[in-house]
Amino acid sequence: MNSRPPVSPKLAIPFGILTVSTASIFIRYAQADVSSIVIAAGRLSIAGVILAVIVALRYRDEMRILTRRELILALISGFFLSLHFASWITSLEYTTVASSVVMVSTSPLWVALLAPLTIKEPVKRVVLIGMGLALLGGTIVGLSDSCLPAGGGFQCPPISDFIAGEAFLGDMLALAGALTGAGYLLIGRRLREKISLIPYIFLVYGVAAIFLLIFMFSAGQSLVGHPARVYLWLLLLALVPQLLGHSTFNWALRYLSAAYVSITLLGEPVGSAILAYFLLGEVPSVMMVFGAILILVGIWIAGSR
């Protein structure tokens, strides 16, 4: 159904994981000076401007022949992407990183459940097995921030802590991030069969940037007046994890199932932990390492034949 790609998508996926994993490092540096919503809006805005130039120079003819249905779906996909960033980032203001990671990491589950219903794409048993392992690993990685060694095992906070007060609101926002991320991937899977990569990500990233700018202005924030180093981090975020990383996954959506691509996104916290060890001196716990191994095994199983 799809033309033969110049590079195996399964070989490109590790590159995508590595590049998106740099996001948390750049965000950590930028958060010293600006809020998370400014970072998200700046990241997508810069990416959108760069893509606009490329589209104007090389893809004007393809943009003209896009059907109304394709344009509407691309706009919806971009809207979902903006909600994914906005809800997930905002969740971190109300709940713990652990709870947020656990909730947002359920995205592959929603993709697997919705793919047969929305894009008529069946999910293979091997993908479900891999997804289960990867989701378990993602949950362990998320809980590793709040579970401490005790009595030869680990002592985790009671479940009531995850649903009490503002924490529950944060958890629901992170869950909304998982659902909207699933919608973004599912629509992308269908559109990438018909639209080439650059026009697609231009539309999606551009729409996401517009909505994120609206969210940012509504919060009384601005993209101007920040230290020069902030714009360096925003540029790096736009170039590396966004244009190289997320675009690699969007490219792979033309050749791989939405369920499999969503599972591979769980490799991001693994890559982030490795980079944080070398760049920030953050030593991962035994629990996090175990969860990371489960994620990688799950990805490998889901991609096996």
Secondary structure, DSSP 8 states (H G I E B T S, - for coil): -----SS-HHHHHHHHHHHHHHHHHHHHHHTTTS-HHHHHHHHHHHHHHHHHHHHHHH-HHHHHT--HHHHHHHHHHHHHHHHHHHHHHHHTTTS-HHHHHHHHTTHHHHHHHHHHHHT-----HHHHHHHHHHHHHHHHHHHTTT-EEETTEEE---THHHHSHHHHHHHHHHHHHHHHHHHHHHHHHHHTTTS-HHHHHHHHHHHHHHHHHHHHHHTT--SSS--HHHHHHHHHHIIIIIIIIIHHHHHHTTTS-HHHHHHHGGGHHHHHHHHHHHHT-----HHHHHHHHHHHHHHHHHT--
